[in-house]
Amino acid sequence: MTIPPVPPEQDHPIPAHRDADSWATHTGPLSVGGAVEGAINLNVEGRELAGPLQGFGKLWQKTYEVELTGLAVAPEHVIAEWKARYGEFWPEGNRFFAPLAGISPGEVGLINADMPGGLKMSTGVMVLYADDVSFTYMTPMGHPFAGWITFSSQEATPGVTSARVEVLMRATNPISELGLMVYGHRAEDAMWAATLRNLATHLGVADPEPSTAAVCVDPKRQWKRISNLRHDAVLHTTLYLLATPFRALRRLWSR
């Protein structure tokens, strides 16, 4: 079949890439863009982003999905609700402080999380990509893992919409790799399963049952990245909290 040529009298300018506006235009050092009430703001401002290539541990591809059975709901509606109430769907002990401009390309959100042993962690994510049916976070250096987290919705089977979380990750350093081996993978799986369950319940699904799949894409550890230890978010947050009394004394002394 021959495609007829465009008539010379018609003007057809070359369109921009359809999702060009969905990508973050700046991927350099992060800026939170203002204080967030109630959040510990550490390990984000000025940090570089870290993808799987910058991580230390084994490379994992994880997929969590829940079918929204019994709902006539469009993927666009699922993602709109997810963006608007993102932090509300996280399980207890994890707090997400959304960017003031919402979940849109280039914006930075803060995370405060409880860790085993009573430890705390302050970190964050940058919105690398966002459109009507998906959005992707990228982690800063020092986050427990280096990688991307993609949230999406699609028609899983005819007439059934699903919500999905996909994570491509490496532990940032040897300590976080050990933590993943001991408890981290289980905690990560439980967190995203609970998130999808909460999202599905919010949308009106009765007794949602998320599925989990994990594949080790690369079993090698990148020992050249051992220096990532100096950026560890848990360590920096612990030292910051331990120094709280000394900061209070210094403020009193300076009055």
Secondary structure, 3 states (H helix, E strand, C coil): CCCCCCCCCCCCCCCCCCCHHHECCCCCCCCCCCCCCCCCCCCCCCCCECCHHHCCCCEEEEEEEEECCCCCCCHHHHHHHHHHCHHHHCCCCEEEECCCCCCCCCCEEEEEEECHHHCEEEEEEEEEEECCCEEEEECECCCCEEEEEEEEEEEEECCEEEEEEEEEEEECCHHHHHHHHHHHHHHHHHHHHHHHHHHHHHHCCCCCCCEEEEEEEECCCCHHHHHHHHHCHHHHHHHHHHCHHHHHHHHHHCC
